[in-house]
Amino acid sequence: MITLVSSSLISHIQENCESVVLKGIGPQPVIGKLIKNTAISIGHTTMYWDVCVIDMTDTIILGLDFLNA
């Protein structure tokens, strides 16, 4: 599972980002944008990670890819 970020947190999405189809979020597939090397700060630590930006009510959902790293 990839880390998901709300589109409300990302002010500018580049046009050349890869579009991805996400399944399992609800009854309909969701289209997201894959953004590579996004800065994620937790406390005093900043990591750069690939995330998928979608319209959602949560701010961020850390995926197993991030939690396993």
C-alpha angles and dihedrals in degrees: 000000000000125000112264124210127191115246087231089072097050112072098186128028115190117236093232095061115125115254116225133189115227122201129192098042093100141325093298127054114254124222114222138173120240111222117189126215097011114173113243115186122197112177107315094337124094122193129181114227142164109252137178117231117212139155105266139139095237117081097223137348112201110221128218088254089066097038092051093051 
